[in-house]
Amino acid sequence: MRINCDFIENIDEVMERLGGNELLLIRLLVKFRTTYINSRKNFSTLMEENNIEEAYRIVHSLKGVAANLGIDPVYLSATVLENKMKLKEYNSMQTEQQLLFDELETVLGQIKEYNT
């Protein structure tokens, strides 16, 4: 059996890391979805509250988990936003923020089909 994960750049590499266990991959993807489904709202709220540290933590965590799961579009977008935040370019990161959370929501929508 081979699941369809178009959003995973190198599925063979990810499957190798998981010992070929497709069920484990599905469980990890469903957990990823559950964990990050409210990320856009949470990030925006934290930024509005000027809680930069916690907002940064969301982006950093998202970047790491996306990297481990091979979800390159989210990983790359999170990396760019994280770098802007490290440079304290909070007033000029709206485009990067939009791109990250749009990419994330696209992936989460595709993962939803596994959560049956």
ZADO-446885 format. One record per residue (C-alpha): x, z, y; residue in one letter; residue number from 1. Coordinates in Angstrom, 3 decimals, m for minus. Layout:
<recs>
REC         px         pz         py   r     k
REC          X          Z          Y   A   NUM
...
</recs>
This chain:
<recs>
REC         px         pz         py   r     k
REC      0.000      0.000      0.000   M     1
REC      1.250     m0.829      3.480   R     2
REC     m0.615      0.504      6.495   I     3
REC     m0.947     m1.634      9.591   N     4
REC      0.939     m0.019     12.470   C     5
REC      1.633     m2.824     14.940   D     6
REC      2.660     m0.222     17.524   F     7
REC      5.591      0.953     15.351   I     8
REC      8.533     m1.291     16.162   E     9
REC     10.463     m0.827     12.910   N    10
REC      8.049      0.407     10.261   I    11
REC     10.662      0.060      7.499   D    12
REC     13.019      2.438      9.294   E    13
REC     10.253      4.977      9.864   V    14
REC      9.119      4.730      6.250   M    15
REC     12.691      5.257      5.094   E    16
REC     12.897      8.458      7.181   R    17
REC      9.670      9.607      5.546   L    18
REC     10.817      8.797      2.029   G    19
REC      8.302      5.971      1.751   G    20
REC      5.397      8.404      2.047   N    21
REC      2.630      6.465      3.817   E    22
REC      0.209      9.370      3.597   L    23
REC      2.726     11.518      5.485   L    24
REC      3.010      8.840      8.167   L    25
REC     m0.757      8.743      8.549   I    26
REC     m0.894     12.547      8.817   R    27
REC      1.867     12.509     11.451   L    28
REC      0.117      9.793     13.432   L    29
REC     m3.194     11.672     13.351   V    30
REC     m1.379     14.826     14.494   K    31
REC      0.310     12.808     17.264   F    32
REC     m3.117     11.629     18.405   R    33
REC     m4.604     15.120     18.314   T    34
REC     m1.652     16.601     20.184   T    35
REC     m1.412     14.007     22.946   Y    36
REC     m4.999     12.797     23.406   I    37
REC     m5.403     14.703     26.698   N    38
REC     m1.904     14.061     28.014   S    39
REC     m2.915     11.931     30.996   R    40
REC     m5.368     14.546     32.255   K    41
REC     m3.030     17.451     31.513   N    42
REC     m0.091     15.732     33.227   F    43
REC     m2.149     14.891     36.309   S    44
REC     m3.514     18.423     36.570   T    45
REC     m0.047     19.931     36.261   L    46
REC      1.332     17.586     38.918   M    47
REC     m1.569     18.435     41.261   E    48
REC     m0.800     22.119     40.704   E    49
REC      2.882     21.372     41.420   N    50
REC      3.776     22.648     37.951   N    51
REC      6.537     20.079     37.583   I    52
REC      8.288     21.894     34.738   E    53
REC      5.259     21.808     32.439   E    54
REC      4.430     18.213     33.412   A    55
REC      8.018     17.260     32.587   Y    56
REC      7.705     19.062     29.250   R    57
REC      4.734     16.847     28.305   I    58
REC      6.706     13.678     29.036   V    59
REC      9.847     14.927     27.303   H    60
REC      7.936     16.019     24.195   S    61
REC      6.001     12.769     24.087   L    62
REC      9.254     10.823     24.328   K    63
REC     10.817     12.718     21.421   G    64
REC      7.865     12.468     19.066   V    65
REC      7.311      8.787     19.904   A    66
REC     10.993      8.122     19.158   A    67
REC     10.770      9.872     15.794   N    68
REC      7.654      7.917     14.844   L    69
REC      9.097      4.605     16.055   G    70
REC      6.423      4.130     18.715   I    71
REC      8.756      2.277     21.049   D    72
REC      6.324      1.334     23.846   P    73
REC      5.482      5.011     24.405   V    74
REC      9.087      6.116     23.913   Y    75
REC     10.422      3.599     26.436   L    76
REC      7.741      4.331     29.027   S    77
REC      8.251      8.072     28.641   A    78
REC     12.004      7.625     29.080   T    79
REC     11.517      5.801     32.378   V    80
REC      9.056      8.408     33.692   L    81
REC     11.272     11.251     32.518   E    82
REC     14.227      9.743     34.393   N    83
REC     12.163      9.484     37.587   K    84
REC     11.197     13.124     37.196   M    85
REC     14.820     14.157     36.651   K    86
REC     15.629     12.453     39.949   L    87
REC     12.691     14.297     41.563   K    88
REC     11.103     11.003     42.571   E    89
REC      7.619     12.457     42.238   Y    90
REC      6.096     10.428     45.082   N    91
REC      7.203      7.085     43.672   S    92
REC      6.417      7.423     39.974   M    93
REC      2.737      6.424     39.919   Q    94
REC      3.474      3.048     38.312   T    95
REC      5.599      4.625     35.579   E    96
REC      3.013      7.333     35.017   Q    97
REC      0.231      4.754     34.720   Q    98
REC      2.252      2.624     32.304   L    99
REC      3.119      5.565     30.034   L   100
REC     m0.408      6.839     29.713   F   101
REC     m1.869      3.342     29.325   D   102
REC      0.612      2.659     26.492   E   103
REC     m0.188      6.035     24.955   L   104
REC     m3.937      5.488     25.075   E   105
REC     m3.565      2.061     23.474   T   106
REC     m1.607      3.584     20.594   V   107
REC     m3.980      6.535     20.262   L   108
REC     m6.881      4.083     20.034   G   109
REC     m5.156      2.303     17.163   Q   110
REC     m4.371      5.590     15.424   I   111
REC     m8.033      6.594     15.655   K   112
REC     m8.824      4.256     12.756   E   113
REC     m6.710      6.451     10.447   Y   114
REC     m8.631      9.570     11.394   N   115
REC    m11.582      8.992      9.093   T   116
</recs>
